[in-house]
Amino acid sequence: MKAGSVSFHSGHLIHDPGANMTPGRRASMIQMMPDNMIFNSKQNIVTKKQMTELKAGVSVFNDDNINPILYKKL
């Protein structure tokens, strides 16, 4: 892949991107979730900071800086 490129694939796909020959980390992750999800107030994968900011019963997508909606089917 060229510098600045991106690849999207299913998390179930077995793949081997090869060794990272650059000096820095190049990994990132996007999780796909339905846009009607609400916070259940249980600390599972959220940080302690997010626990203080999120409100139970409120959409987890109320802050585009934390959870931006990247695609919405019209």
C-alpha positions in Angstrom: 0.0 0.0 0.0 1.1 3.5 -0.7 1.7 6.0 2.2 -1.5 7.5 3.3 -3.6 4.6 2.0 -6.3 2.8 4.0 -7.7 -0.7 3.8 -11.1 -1.7 5.0 -12.0 -5.4 5.6 -14.1 -7.6 7.8 -12.7 -8.4 11.2 -13.4 -12.0 10.4 -11.0 -11.9 7.4 -7.7 -13.7 7.9 -5.1 -11.3 6.6 -1.4 -10.7 6.8 -0.4 -7.1 6.1 3.3 -7.9 6.5 6.0 -6.5 8.8 5.9 -2.8 9.7 9.2 -1.6 8.3 8.6 2.0 9.5 9.8 3.4 12.8 6.3 4.2 14.1 3.1 2.4 14.8 0.6 2.4 12.0 -2.4 0.6 13.5 -5.9 1.9 14.2 -9.3 0.4 14.6 -12.8 1.4 13.8 -15.7 -0.3 15.5 -19.1 -0.3 13.7 -22.1 0.1 15.9 -25.8 0.9 15.3 -26.5 4.6 15.7 -29.3 3.9 18.2 -27.0 2.6 20.9 -27.3 4.0 24.4 -24.9 3.9 27.3 -25.8 1.3 29.9 -23.5 2.8 32.7 -21.4 -0.4 32.9 -17.6 0.1 32.6 -16.5 -2.4 30.1 -14.3 -0.9 27.3 -14.9 2.7 28.2 -12.2 4.7 30.0 -12.5 6.2 33.5 -12.8 9.6 31.9 -15.6 8.5 29.6 -17.4 7.0 32.6 -17.6 10.5 34.1 -18.8 12.0 30.8 -21.3 9.5 29.5 -24.8 9.4 31.0 -26.8 6.2 31.4 -29.6 5.9 28.9 -28.2 8.6 26.6 -26.9 7.9 23.1 -23.1 7.1 22.9 -23.0 9.3 19.8 -23.8 12.6 21.4 -20.2 13.7 21.0 -18.7 13.6 17.5 -15.2 14.1 19.0 -15.4 10.7 20.7 -17.8 8.7 18.6 -18.3 10.3 15.2 -21.0 8.9 12.9 -19.0 8.0 9.7 -21.8 6.6 7.6 -25.6 6.7 7.9 -28.0 4.9 5.5 -30.6 7.4 4.3 
